[in-house]
Amino acid sequence: MNLIKKTTIVLTSAIALSSFAIAGNNDRAGQAGASELLVNPWARSSGWGNVNVSGAKGVESMFMNVAGLSFARKPEVYFSHTQWLKGSDISINSAGFVTGVGESGALGISLMAMSFGDVQITTVENPEGGIGYYTPQFFNLGVSYAKSFSKSIKGGATVRIISESIANVKSSGVAFDAGIQYITGWNEEEDNLKFGLTLKNVGSPMRYSGDGLSFRGNPPVESNYQMTLEQRADRFELPSVMGIGASYDWKLAENHTLTTAGAFYSNSFTNDQFCFGLEYSFKKLFSLRGGYIMEKDAGNEDNTFTASKGMSGGATVELPLGKGGKKLGIDYSYRATHFFDGTHSFGLRLSL
């Protein structure tokens, strides 16, 4: 398949997917729920400012662009821990597994769980608490499949189950992700120019329900008894987003590579974002990266819709395990925030 045909396929797919996306709208900000779906829990890609839509591979591609999962030919296991807004006592634990399936496919599963610690129970009669604690539980479980349609074109999709609950109120839903990656063949030997397109968090609205929305009250007619009345929570939409990105690998010298990348995210319920990043790699054993996310009013603490200042950075060390190609990867990232002491992520990745 020649370059023109490949480009036509990718552009056609981009137009088809983008027709479902809604541009950022300040008036819609705060109207979506399940906002944890927008949080990158993985240490490597979060340090690069979520810019790697076009080149994400392995476990992290299930968040960035599921098409990159197709590069997995051998099993990979990844664990990540994030101290979200350090000082707020919120943490995120994530785990993922990918493996090759058949000649050109790959299958992956990922789990993200947020921990808010123990929250004191309060009531109208006991506004100061002292009657016990409850633990909120937010998690989502994703199952992904991706396939290489050719050397240049990769595609994939994810089905994600979402659950949010406290002691007596809960909500659940299902979201879908889809993505495409395209290696242009600009340089046949190095394949260093890449494009990517992803559409995430598309699904039906969610609604909270449970005993926490009911109360004891008097019926609408005069009587000597009380009855249980239930309040119906309104539905809320998922925070759907479309991302488009590109990257280029510069061979500085033997064993030294500098990658430049950019991405644009069109958010349905908040500001659009422009992302830029640089990554330096040495022999695929050590990587140093930094990124910046541009968003309207992101630098203004009083008007911003996000706690992030947009700056991020991170590093990776790859430790070979024997001669069979097995590697142990250690990742770290930092994201600057207006409030608290930033966000820190630590990752441990085993490539078998």
C-alpha positions in Angstrom: 0.0 0.0 0.0 1.6 3.3 -1.1 1.9 6.4 1.1 -1.0 8.3 -0.6 -3.4 5.4 0.1 -2.3 5.1 3.7 -2.7 8.8 4.3 -6.2 8.7 2.7 -7.3 5.9 5.1 -6.0 7.7 8.1 -7.5 11.1 7.2 -10.8 9.5 6.5 -10.8 7.7 9.8 -9.9 11.0 11.6 -12.8 12.8 10.0 -15.2 10.0 11.0 -14.1 9.9 14.6 -13.9 13.7 15.0 -17.5 14.0 13.9 -18.4 12.6 17.3 -16.3 15.0 19.3 -17.6 18.3 20.7 -15.2 21.2 21.1 -14.5 22.6 24.5 -17.1 24.8 25.9 -16.8 26.9 29.1 -20.6 26.9 29.6 -20.5 23.1 29.8 -17.7 22.9 32.3 -18.5 20.9 35.4 -21.6 19.3 33.9 -19.9 15.9 33.3 -19.1 13.3 35.9 -16.6 10.4 36.2 -13.8 13.0 35.8 -11.3 10.4 37.0 -11.3 9.1 33.4 -9.3 12.1 32.4 -6.6 11.5 35.0 -3.5 9.7 33.6 -2.4 7.2 36.2 0.8 6.0 34.5 4.1 7.4 35.5 5.8 7.4 32.1 3.3 9.2 29.8 2.1 11.6 32.5 5.6 13.0 32.8 5.5 13.8 29.1 2.4 15.9 29.5 0.0 13.4 27.9 1.5 14.3 24.5 2.3 10.8 23.2 -0.9 10.1 21.3 1.1 9.1 18.2 3.7 6.8 19.7 2.3 5.3 22.9 3.0 1.6 23.3 2.4 -1.2 25.8 0.2 -0.9 28.9 0.2 3.0 28.9 -1.3 3.0 25.4 -4.6 1.8 26.9 -4.9 5.3 28.3 -3.1 7.4 25.7 -4.1 5.7 22.4 -5.2 2.1 22.4 -3.9 1.5 18.9 -0.3 1.4 20.4 -1.2 -1.8 22.1 -0.7 -3.6 18.8 3.1 -3.3 19.2 3.0 -5.7 22.1 4.3 -9.1 21.0 5.6 -10.3 24.4 3.8 -10.0 27.8 4.3 -6.8 29.8 3.1 -6.1 33.4 3.0 -2.5 34.8 2.2 -1.2 38.3 1.9 2.5 39.1 1.2 4.5 42.2 0.3 8.2 42.1 0.1 10.6 45.0 -2.5 12.9 43.5 -2.2 16.5 44.7 0.3 15.5 47.4 -1.0 16.7 50.8 -4.7 15.9 49.9 -4.3 12.2 51.0 -5.7 11.1 47.6 -3.8 8.2 45.9 -4.2 6.3 42.7 -3.1 2.7 42.2 -3.1 1.2 38.7 -2.1 -2.2 37.2 -2.0 -3.4 33.6 -1.2 -6.4 31.6 -0.7 -6.8 27.8 0.3 -9.7 25.5 0.4 -10.4 21.8 -2.4 -12.4 20.3 -2.0 -14.1 17.0 0.3 -12.7 14.3 -0.7 -9.1 14.5 -3.0 -8.6 17.5 -2.6 -7.7 21.1 -4.9 -8.0 24.2 -4.7 -5.9 27.3 -6.4 -5.3 30.7 -6.0 -2.3 33.0 -7.4 -1.4 36.4 -7.3 2.1 38.0 -8.5 2.6 41.6 -8.6 5.9 43.5 -8.3 6.0 47.3 -9.6 8.9 49.3 -8.9 7.4 52.7 -11.5 7.2 55.5 -14.1 10.0 55.5 -15.9 10.8 58.7 -19.7 10.2 58.6 -21.7 13.3 59.4 -25.5 13.8 59.7 -27.9 16.6 60.4 -28.0 15.5 64.0 -24.2 14.9 64.2 -22.6 17.6 62.0 -19.2 17.1 63.7 -19.1 13.4 63.0 -17.9 11.0 65.7 -20.2 8.2 64.6 -17.9 6.3 62.2 -16.2 6.5 58.9 -16.8 5.4 55.3 -14.4 4.8 52.4 -15.3 6.1 48.9 -14.4 3.6 46.1 -13.8 4.8 42.5 -12.4 2.4 40.0 -12.5 1.5 36.3 -11.6 -1.7 34.5 -10.7 -1.7 30.9 -10.3 -4.5 28.4 -8.5 -3.6 25.1 -7.7 -5.2 21.8 -5.5 -3.7 19.0 -4.3 -4.9 15.7 -1.6 -4.1 13.1 -3.4 -3.8 9.8 -0.1 -3.1 8.1 3.4 -1.9 9.0 2.1 1.6 9.0 -1.5 1.5 10.3 -2.5 0.3 13.8 -6.0 0.4 15.3 -7.6 -0.6 18.6 -10.6 -0.3 20.9 -11.3 -0.5 24.7 -14.4 -1.3 26.7 -14.2 0.3 30.1 -16.4 -0.4 33.2 -16.8 2.5 35.6 -17.8 2.3 39.2 -18.2 5.0 41.8 -19.6 4.4 45.3 -19.7 5.5 48.9 -21.4 3.7 51.8 -25.0 4.0 50.6 -24.8 5.6 47.1 -23.3 4.2 43.9 -23.2 4.7 40.2 -21.8 2.6 37.3 -21.5 2.9 33.6 -19.6 1.7 30.5 -17.3 3.7 28.2 -15.7 3.0 24.9 -12.3 4.2 23.5 -11.0 3.9 20.0 -7.7 4.9 18.4 -5.5 4.9 15.3 -1.7 5.3 14.9 -0.1 5.9 11.6 3.7 5.5 10.8 4.1 7.5 7.6 7.1 5.8 6.1 8.8 9.2 5.6 12.0 7.5 6.5 11.6 3.8 5.6 14.6 2.7 7.7 13.7 4.6 10.9 10.0 5.2 10.7 10.5 8.4 12.8 7.4 10.4 11.8 4.1 9.3 13.4 0.6 10.5 13.8 -2.2 9.4 16.1 -5.9 9.9 16.7 -7.9 8.8 19.7 -11.5 9.1 20.9 -12.1 8.4 24.6 -14.9 8.1 27.2 -17.8 7.7 24.8 -20.8 6.1 26.6 -24.3 6.4 28.0 -25.0 8.8 30.9 -24.6 7.6 34.5 -26.8 8.1 37.5 -26.4 7.8 41.3 -28.8 5.6 43.3 -29.0 4.0 46.7 -30.4 4.3 50.2 -28.4 7.5 50.7 -30.8 9.3 48.5 -33.9 8.3 50.6 -35.2 9.7 53.8 -38.1 9.3 56.2 -40.9 11.9 55.8 -44.6 12.5 56.0 -46.9 11.5 53.1 -48.6 14.3 51.2 -51.9 13.7 53.1 -52.5 14.1 56.8 -51.7 10.8 58.6 -50.1 9.5 61.8 -47.3 7.6 60.1 -44.1 8.3 58.1 -42.9 6.7 54.9 -39.6 6.4 53.1 -39.2 8.9 50.3 -36.5 8.7 47.6 -34.9 11.5 45.7 -33.9 10.8 42.1 -30.5 12.0 41.1 -30.1 13.6 37.7 -28.1 11.8 35.0 -24.6 13.0 34.1 -22.5 12.6 30.9 -19.1 11.1 30.6 -16.1 13.4 29.9 -15.6 12.5 26.2 -12.5 13.8 24.6 -10.8 13.5 21.2 -7.0 13.7 20.8 -4.8 14.2 17.7 -1.0 14.1 17.9 2.2 13.8 16.0 5.8 13.0 16.9 9.2 12.9 15.2 12.4 11.1 16.3 15.7 12.9 15.8 18.8 10.7 15.7 21.4 13.0 17.3 24.2 10.4 17.3 24.6 6.7 17.7 22.5 5.6 20.6 21.2 9.1 21.3 17.6 10.1 20.3 15.5 13.2 20.8 11.8 13.0 20.2 9.6 16.0 19.8 5.8 15.6 20.1 2.6 17.6 20.1 -1.0 16.9 20.6 -4.4 18.7 20.7 -7.3 17.5 22.9 -10.8 18.6 22.2 -12.8 18.2 25.5 -16.5 18.0 25.5 -17.0 19.6 29.0 -14.0 21.8 29.6 -11.3 23.7 27.9 -9.4 22.4 24.9 -5.7 21.6 25.4 -2.5 21.9 23.4 0.3 19.7 24.6 4.0 19.9 23.7 6.9 17.6 24.9 10.5 16.6 24.5 12.1 13.2 25.3 15.8 12.3 25.3 16.7 8.6 25.2 20.0 6.8 25.4 20.2 3.2 24.1 16.6 2.7 25.2 18.1 2.3 28.7 17.6 5.8 30.0 15.0 8.5 29.1 14.5 12.0 30.4 11.3 13.9 29.4 9.3 17.0 29.9 6.0 18.4 28.8 3.7 21.4 28.9 -0.1 21.5 28.6 -1.6 24.8 27.4 -5.1 25.6 28.4 -7.2 28.7 28.7 -6.5 30.5 32.0 -4.3 27.6 33.2 -1.7 30.2 34.5 -4.4 32.1 36.4 -5.0 30.5 39.8 -8.3 32.4 40.2 -9.9 31.6 36.8 -8.5 28.2 35.9 -10.7 25.1 35.6 -7.8 22.8 36.5 -5.5 22.4 39.5 -2.5 21.8 37.1 -0.1 24.5 36.1 0.6 22.5 32.9 4.3 21.7 33.5 5.4 18.1 33.9 8.6 16.1 33.8 9.9 12.6 34.4 12.6 9.9 33.9 12.8 6.2 33.1 15.6 3.7 33.7 15.5 0.3 31.9 17.4 -2.6 33.5 18.1 -5.6 31.3 17.3 -9.0 32.9 19.6 -11.5 31.3 20.0 -12.1 27.6 16.4 -13.0 26.7 15.3 -9.4 26.1 13.5 -9.2 29.5 13.6 -5.7 31.1 12.6 -4.0 34.3 11.6 -0.4 33.9 11.4 2.1 36.7 9.4 5.3 35.9 8.9 8.6 37.8 6.9 11.7 36.9 6.0 15.0 38.5 3.1 17.3 37.5 3.1 20.9 38.9 -0.2 22.1 40.4 -1.6 25.4 41.7 -2.7 23.8 45.0 -1.1 21.3 47.3 2.4 20.0 46.5 2.1 18.7 42.9 1.3 15.2 41.7 4.0 12.4 41.9 3.8 9.1 40.1 6.0 6.0 40.4 5.9 3.0 38.0 7.4 -0.4 37.9 7.2 -2.2 34.5 8.3 -5.8 33.6 8.7 -6.7 30.0 9.0 -10.5 29.6 
